[in-house]
Amino acid sequence: MYDYFLPQGLKNFIDSIFSPPISFLNMAREYLDHVSLVAGHGINLNNYFGFFNYLPSSMQAVINSLLASIVVLAILQIVKSIIRTYYAVKDGVKWW
């Protein structure tokens, strides 16, 4: 960009200063690109809950319902804590 008026020695000095952070950021970006590919595949839950296959189908339905309800309740608890934090911050700003 500024090659036409920077002396070559100064350009080499600036490159030597900024080269390690730029290479580190490039490596981090490549690693995160690789991680996103791995995370995009998802998790096969049969590896962890495969032992439930030995149960009768009615018991499997009960366990599936139980796990689904636990997930729903956990999500509701997270939403409740976020809303509670929002109202606490809102009241704190109001009385600032």
C-alpha positions, 0 to 999 in steps of 0.5 A, a space after each residue: 500500500 505504501 511501498 512507493 515511499 517507504 524505504 526498504 529497511 523501514 518496511 522490513 523493520 515494520 514487517 518484522 514487528 507485525 509478522 508474529 502477531 499476524 501469523 498467530 492470528 492466521 493460525 488461530 483463524 485456520 484452527 477456528 475454521 477447522 473447529 467449525 467443520 468438526 462442530 458442524 457434524 454434530 454429536 451422535 447421542 447413540 454413542 452415549 445413550 445406546 444402553 437404553 436400546 436394551 429397554 422395552 419401547 415403552 421405557 425408552 419413550 419414558 426416558 426420551 420424555 424425561 430427557 426432553 423435559 430436563 432440556 426444556 426446564 434447563 432452557 427455561 431456567 436459563 431464560 429466567 436467569 437472563 430476564 432476572 439479570 436484565 431487570 436487575 440491571 434495569 433497576 440499577 440504571 434507573 436509580 443511578 
